[in-house]
Amino acid sequence: MRVDEHTISLDDSPVFYRSADRSGMPTLYLHGIPTSSEDWLEFLVRTGGIAPDLIGFGRSGKGGHLDYSLTGLAEFLERLLEYLGVREFQLVGHDWGAAVGLTFVERNPGRVRRLVLCNPPPAAGSEWPRILSWWRARGLGELIMGSIPKGLFARELRRGSVRVEAWPDARVAGVWEQFDQGTQRAILRLVRSAGDDVVGGGGPRPPGVGRATGAGDTGVGSGDVGAGAGDIGATATILWGEADPWYPPAVADQYAARLPGATVERIAGAGHWPWLDRPEVVERVASLLEG
């Protein structure tokens, strides 16, 4: 199946997305951080669908005036889908893209018919990954983001996978090239927009880290991902790469508890990007969407 590339303008900002035509209900794919819609190329070839670069990432706009909070990115999706004329669809989200997708679903109950979440970020009661707590600290987050050398960046990406070959040099270089100041700003604002009950309430916090309660640099959002998930009207599956080095396994069960009827499928021998370690995950997602 051919994958096409598009660039449109929304709110005077460029939005890049990939699409592959297929009859039936469309599927929306949402990438995590710090990557882009390129994560979903094999999925688009197999299932068709739409995969945008979220604002702040990839080839989409990265202006300082844009709202990169969970709520802001959900509103961006609302505008994008209105532009594309998509009303009902299936949604597959990874990492923070899963959190953005779930925020959209809570705001728009009944529009998403099938929901697949892959290794979403920690929910209430989980211990914070150290890097998230650092990013959420004012000043410290900016210092870390702005001083990451390419070698460390590559090592961290590769640490997220079990197979060394999951991150060839060309893949790493593509993500690094797009990891500019705009993407760094978007990541910090996104992570800081999530309340303590989203990014885990149980872990230690450095000075300056707390629940996001207002606008400005943190963005605006309720921060409580999954709190209203009871009436979303979607069949949900959580796919979990068991070797994720950043997010604890209990996160999958916590999301399942917030999504009535949701099932958890744990994938052995797979890390934070399960499909990079276990290519058959692409076919598993396809079977969930077609089931």
Phi, psi and omega per residue, in radians:
M1 nan 2.320 -3.098
R2 -1.357 2.393 3.080
V3 -1.845 2.124 -3.129
D4 -1.733 2.689 3.103
E5 -2.016 2.453 -3.074
H6 -2.413 2.591 2.950
T7 -2.299 2.151 3.125
I8 -2.129 3.085 3.086
S9 -2.057 2.179 3.038
L10 -2.213 2.226 3.136
D11 0.931 0.720 3.111
D12 1.063 0.483 3.110
S13 -2.330 2.423 3.134
P14 -1.212 2.467 3.064
V15 -2.242 2.125 3.123
F16 -1.764 2.404 3.029
Y17 -2.604 2.742 3.067
R18 -1.920 2.608 3.116
S19 -2.588 2.670 3.033
A20 -2.424 2.201 -3.060
D21 -1.284 2.452 3.000
R22 -2.811 2.459 -3.138
S23 -1.197 2.751 3.133
G24 1.693 -2.981 -3.086
M25 -1.174 2.264 -3.121
P26 -1.257 2.784 3.073
T27 -2.050 2.320 3.082
L28 -1.806 2.196 3.127
Y29 -1.889 2.262 -3.110
L30 -2.126 2.084 -3.110
H31 -1.376 2.906 3.079
G32 -1.775 -2.720 -3.127
I33 -1.907 2.498 0.062
P34 -1.791 0.560 -2.930
T35 -1.640 -2.653 -3.042
S36 -2.695 -2.997 -3.140
S37 -1.114 -0.226 3.096
E38 -1.047 -0.445 3.078
D39 -0.923 -0.519 -2.917
W40 -1.788 0.176 -3.046
L41 -0.977 -0.832 -3.115
E42 -1.143 -0.592 3.103
F43 -1.171 -0.761 3.136
L44 -1.080 -0.709 3.114
V45 -1.080 -0.667 -3.078
R46 -1.409 -0.727 -2.979
T47 -2.004 -0.213 -2.942
G48 1.283 3.087 3.085
G49 2.294 -2.892 -3.077
I50 -2.288 2.288 3.125
A51 -2.327 1.757 3.120
P52 -1.455 2.687 2.787
D53 -1.406 2.003 3.090
L54 -0.995 2.586 3.100
I55 -0.983 2.397 -3.061
G56 1.682 -0.103 -3.039
F57 -2.353 2.726 3.034
G58 1.007 -2.207 -3.093
R59 -1.809 0.158 3.069
S60 -1.482 2.957 -3.101
G61 -1.079 2.591 -3.081
K62 -2.315 0.513 -3.080
G63 -1.117 2.605 3.136
G64 -1.174 -0.289 -3.117
H65 -1.471 -0.176 -3.059
L66 -1.381 2.671 -3.103
D67 -1.666 1.900 -3.090
Y68 -1.751 0.230 3.088
S69 -1.244 2.940 3.071
L70 -0.963 -0.813 3.137
T71 -1.160 -0.736 -3.140
G72 -1.070 -0.711 3.126
L73 -1.257 -0.584 3.045
A74 -1.129 -0.696 3.091
E75 -1.155 -0.638 3.046
F76 -1.029 -0.760 3.107
L77 -1.099 -0.688 3.103
E78 -1.027 -0.767 3.137
R79 -1.202 -0.691 3.130
L80 -1.117 -0.796 -3.125
L81 -1.172 -0.608 3.055
E82 -1.104 -0.758 3.112
Y83 -1.047 -0.708 -3.095
L84 -1.434 -0.147 -3.139
G85 1.270 0.511 -3.123
V86 -1.752 2.156 3.124
R87 -1.811 -1.113 3.121
E88 -1.847 2.490 -3.077
F89 -2.828 3.028 3.004
Q90 -1.822 2.654 -3.026
L91 -2.305 2.274 3.042
V92 -2.133 2.127 -3.111
G93 -2.267 2.501 3.123
H94 -2.095 2.432 3.013
D95 0.987 -2.273 -3.133
W96 -1.238 -0.331 2.986
G97 -1.138 -0.565 3.057
A98 -1.152 -0.707 3.116
A99 -1.148 -0.712 3.079
V100 -1.101 -0.764 3.136
G101 -1.079 -0.733 3.141
L102 -1.187 -0.611 3.051
T103 -1.079 -0.734 3.074
F104 -1.064 -0.797 -3.096
V105 -1.064 -0.723 3.137
E106 -1.146 -0.573 3.124
R107 -1.386 -0.351 -3.039
N108 -2.329 1.085 -3.099
P109 -1.033 2.409 3.092
G110 1.656 -0.227 -3.110
R111 -1.470 -0.523 -3.123
V112 -1.751 2.140 -3.065
R113 -1.593 -0.544 3.126
R114 -2.414 2.336 -3.077
L115 -2.191 2.182 3.074
V116 -2.149 2.094 3.138
L117 -1.940 2.183 3.132
C118 -1.911 2.034 3.098
N119 0.721 1.067 3.103
P120 -1.229 2.860 -3.111
P121 -1.230 2.798 -3.057
P122 -0.938 2.429 3.089
A123 -1.747 -2.995 -3.070
A124 -0.977 2.386 3.041
G125 1.564 -0.094 3.139
S126 -1.569 2.663 3.054
E127 -1.277 2.416 3.135
W128 -1.223 2.385 2.870
P129 -1.098 2.445 -3.063
R130 -0.983 -0.696 -3.080
I131 -1.120 -0.610 3.120
L132 -1.162 -0.709 3.140
S133 -1.158 -0.611 3.082
W134 -1.159 -0.795 -3.121
W135 -1.073 -0.573 -3.068
R136 -1.353 -0.194 3.138
A137 -1.457 2.169 3.124
R138 -1.004 2.344 3.127
G139 1.493 -0.935 3.134
L140 -1.110 -0.757 3.130
G141 -1.047 -0.783 3.127
E142 -1.112 -0.700 3.141
L143 -1.104 -0.790 -3.132
I144 -1.127 -0.853 -3.102
M145 -1.026 -0.747 -3.040
G146 -1.367 -0.148 -3.056
S147 -2.095 0.199 3.134
I148 -1.240 2.071 3.073
P149 -1.353 2.754 -3.086
K150 -1.035 -0.657 -3.122
G151 -1.096 -0.778 3.110
L152 -1.160 -0.705 3.098
F153 -0.992 -0.804 3.138
A154 -1.120 -0.740 -3.139
R155 -1.103 -0.681 -3.139
E156 -1.171 -0.745 3.079
L157 -1.021 -0.806 -3.095
R158 -1.208 -0.502 3.085
R159 -1.136 -0.399 3.139
G160 -1.335 -0.095 -3.120
S161 -2.182 2.743 3.109
V162 -1.423 -0.760 -3.095
R163 -1.487 2.237 3.103
V164 -1.045 -0.673 -3.081
E165 -1.291 -0.057 3.112
A166 -1.148 -0.432 -3.116
W167 -2.173 1.324 3.058
P168 -1.128 2.846 -3.079
D169 -0.957 -0.691 -3.098
A170 -1.135 -0.677 3.118
R171 -1.162 -0.773 3.113
V172 -1.063 -0.781 -3.111
A173 -1.075 -0.648 3.132
G174 -1.136 -0.713 3.117
V175 -1.234 -0.728 3.139
W176 -1.071 -0.710 -3.122
E177 -1.037 -0.569 -3.100
Q178 -1.647 -0.018 -3.133
F179 -1.512 1.099 -3.088
D180 -1.638 -3.029 -3.093
Q181 -1.060 -0.615 3.124
G182 -1.125 -0.740 3.115
T183 -1.217 -0.677 3.089
Q184 -1.044 -0.757 3.113
R185 -1.093 -0.752 -3.122
A186 -1.094 -0.732 3.134
I187 -1.083 -0.818 -3.123
L188 -1.083 -0.765 -3.132
R189 -1.178 -0.641 3.119
L190 -1.135 -0.890 -3.100
V191 -1.106 -0.669 -3.122
R192 -1.300 -0.315 3.137
S193 -1.344 -0.288 -3.110
A194 -1.446 2.347 3.132
G195 -1.219 2.884 3.120
D196 -1.002 -0.514 -3.108
D197 -1.412 -0.020 3.019
V198 -1.725 -0.854 -3.048
V199 -1.632 0.579 3.050
G200 1.461 2.169 -3.141
G201 -1.679 -0.134 -2.959
G202 -1.673 -0.196 -3.033
G203 -1.558 2.873 3.114
P204 -1.224 2.607 -3.138
R205 -2.175 2.376 3.050
P206 -1.297 2.923 3.104
P207 -0.998 2.455 3.095
G208 1.605 -0.059 -3.120
V209 -1.763 2.267 3.113
G210 -2.870 -3.094 -3.141
R211 -1.181 2.350 3.090
A212 -1.291 2.188 -3.053
T213 -2.162 -0.009 -3.074
G214 -2.685 -2.984 -3.107
A215 -1.477 -2.846 3.140
G216 1.598 -2.402 -3.019
D217 -1.194 -0.399 -3.101
T218 -1.497 -0.300 -2.998
G219 1.435 -3.130 -3.096
V220 -2.198 2.301 3.092
G221 -3.021 2.721 3.100
S222 -1.160 -0.528 3.096
G223 1.342 -0.195 -3.066
D224 -1.705 1.324 -3.103
V225 -1.118 2.212 3.095
G226 1.636 -0.124 -3.078
A227 -1.108 -0.606 -3.122
G228 -1.825 0.413 -2.984
A229 -1.286 -0.164 -3.066
G230 -1.112 -0.541 -3.072
D231 -1.921 0.491 -3.063
I232 -1.332 -0.370 3.085
G233 1.284 0.346 -3.126
A234 -2.028 2.498 2.975
T235 -1.367 2.200 -2.988
A236 -2.083 2.476 3.028
T237 -2.306 2.356 3.052
I238 -1.879 2.038 3.050
L239 -1.674 2.253 -3.023
W240 -2.259 1.990 2.994
G241 -1.265 1.996 -2.965
E242 -1.185 -0.334 -3.102
A243 -1.704 0.395 3.084
D244 -1.055 2.095 -3.086
P245 -1.405 -0.166 -3.030
W246 -1.905 -0.692 -3.041
Y247 -1.865 2.263 -3.102
P248 -1.237 2.618 -3.078
P249 -1.021 -0.508 -3.105
A250 -1.100 -0.333 -3.132
V251 -1.011 -0.711 -3.117
A252 -1.031 -0.767 -3.136
D253 -1.185 -0.587 3.135
Q254 -1.172 -0.684 3.059
Y255 -1.166 -0.711 3.138
A256 -1.071 -0.631 3.133
A257 -1.172 -0.482 -3.142
R258 -1.497 -0.236 -3.084
L259 -2.039 1.700 -3.080
P260 -0.929 2.267 3.107
G261 1.433 0.014 -3.115
A262 -1.239 2.616 3.071
T263 -2.049 2.656 3.107
V264 -1.992 2.272 3.052
E265 -2.093 1.998 -3.130
R266 -1.617 2.370 -3.034
I267 -1.974 1.865 3.138
A268 -1.216 2.592 3.098
G269 1.218 0.404 -3.131
A270 -2.315 2.493 -3.120
G271 -1.756 -2.524 -3.024
H272 -1.150 -0.607 3.018
W273 -1.832 1.487 -2.949
P274 -0.964 -0.643 -3.061
W275 -1.233 -0.375 3.106
L276 -1.258 -0.553 3.093
D277 -1.543 -0.611 -3.089
R278 -2.214 1.560 -3.072
P279 -0.990 -0.391 3.132
E280 -1.180 -0.197 3.072
V281 -1.066 -0.567 3.095
V282 -1.029 -0.789 3.141
E283 -1.198 -0.606 3.117
R284 -1.134 -0.749 3.084
V285 -1.081 -0.733 3.119
A286 -1.042 -0.719 -3.132
S287 -1.185 -0.596 3.078
L288 -1.156 -0.719 -3.126
L289 -1.222 -0.549 -3.089
E290 -1.609 -0.152 -3.057
G291 -1.323 nan nan
